[in-house]
Amino acid sequence: METIEYRPIGVIRSPFKTLDGMPIQPAGARRVKGRVEVEPAFAAGLKDLDGFSHIMLVYHLHKSKGYRLEVTPYLDTEPRGLFATRAPKRPNPIGISVVRLIGVKGNVLEIDGVDVLDRTPLLDIKPFVPEFDKPEKVRTGWLAKAKGRVRRHRSDSRFAR
């Protein structure tokens, strides 16, 4: 397979300097403010984004090194297949978060619900559109038994190694 390269279009700023104690998903990061600093060369692409209440941030998990195809995820005690989890150690360490967009000022987005490390490289931004992004009749596999726990659960060092 050919190699694919991406370059960051900006950086995500958050209050989280280390993985320990960080929310594991945006649902656990309500009221956690952050900002997205888009490179000035891409600022024109932010036109009309302020009409959306939520956006999807696509980013590079820059502190994630290596991967395992079986992991014990945060909300479980059993090993699971990597692709049945949202564990950060992946062959291509790409993350996605849906966050609330508070405002757009020039090339800076003020956001709420940030669940990433400070200075995370941003790869893309997409508007969240429920009609496109919220399917009906969803099954959640092994996570069904963990329903409601994501808001309280915090990161630990299990994926730092």
N, C-alpha and C positions, 0 to 999 in steps of 0.2 A: 504494500500500500504506500501511496505517496505521503509525504510529510505535509502537514497543514500548519501554517503559522498565522498567528493573530498578533495585533499590536493593541495595547490598551488605548482607549479613547478618553480615559480619565482615571480618577481614583475615588474610592468610597472612604469617607471619614466617619469614624464611630468612636464611642468612648472605650471600646474594648482593645486593650493593648496586649492581652494574653488570651489563650484559649480557655483557661480555667475560669469557670463561672459565667461564661458567655451563653446567651440563649442559643438553643440548638435549631430554632426555626423562627421566622418572623412572628408567628402566633405567640411565642414566648417573649417577644421584644416590644410589646405594646408600650407606648409612651417612651420608647428609647429613641431619642432624636439623633439624627446624623445628617450628613450632607454628601452630595455627589459633586465633585469638582471635575467638570468636563473640560478637556483641553480646548483652548480658545479656537483652534482650527475646526472644531466640530460644533461650536456653539450655535451656528445657524440651524443645525438639525434639531434643536430644542423648540423651534417655532411651533406653536399650537399645543405643546405638551401640557401647558398649564390648564387645559380644559379637562384633563383626566384626574380622577381622585386617587388612582393607584397606578403604579408602574411596575414592570418586571425589570430587575437588574440582573444582567448576565455578567459573571465575573470569574476571574482566575483565582483559585484557592492557592495563593502564593506561598503559604507556609506548609502546604501538604506535600510530602515527599513519599514516593513509592505507593504501592497499593497491595491489598490482599483481596482475593476473590471470595473469601468468606470472612465476615466480620461479625462482632457482637455489637449491635447498634445501641445507642443511648437508651431507647425505650424498651429494651428487651434484655434477657439474660442468655438467650440461645444464639449460637452462631447462625447467620443468615447469608444467603448469596448477596454479594456486593450490590448487584443491580436491583435487588429487592429492598434496598435501603437508600438512605440519603447520606451515608457516611462520606466524609470528605476525602479520604484516601482512595483515589480513583485513577484508572489509566490516563484519563484526561481530566485533571482537577478543575472542573468547571462547576460553578455554583449558580443557582437561580434563586432570587428572593422577590416576593411580591411585597412592596412597601407602599405606605400612603404618601402621596406627594403633597407636601404642605405649600410649596411655592417654588417659583423659578425666578432667579435674579441674575440676569446675564448668563454666565456659563455655570452657575451654581444652583443645584437643586436642594431644597430643604426637604428632608424626609422623616418619616416616623415608622418605627418597626424594624430598625436596622439590626441585623443579626450576624454581622461579619466583623472581622478584625479591622482595626484602623489601618488605612493605607492599602486596602485591597484593590488590585488593579481591575478597572471596569472594562468589559469587552463590548457591551451593548446595552441599550435601553429600549424597552418596548412598552406600549401602553397596555394595561390590563383591561380586557373587555370581557365581561361576564358571558356574553352571548358566544364568544369565541373560546373562552378559557375555562368555563365552568360546566363540565359535562354532567349529565343526569345519570342516575342509577350507578353510582360509583361503588366499587368494592375496594377495600383497603387491606386485603390480605392479613398477614400476621399483625399489622398495626391496629386492627379493629379492637383488640383487647387493651390497647394502650390509649384509647380515646380519652381526651380530656387532660392527659398528663403532660402534654408538650408545653403548656403555658408555665408549668412549675419546674420543669426539668432544665438543668444547666449542663454545659459542657464540662468535661473533665479531661484528663490527660490520655485517655485510651487511644486516641488517634495521633498523638504527638510523637510517637515512636516510629 
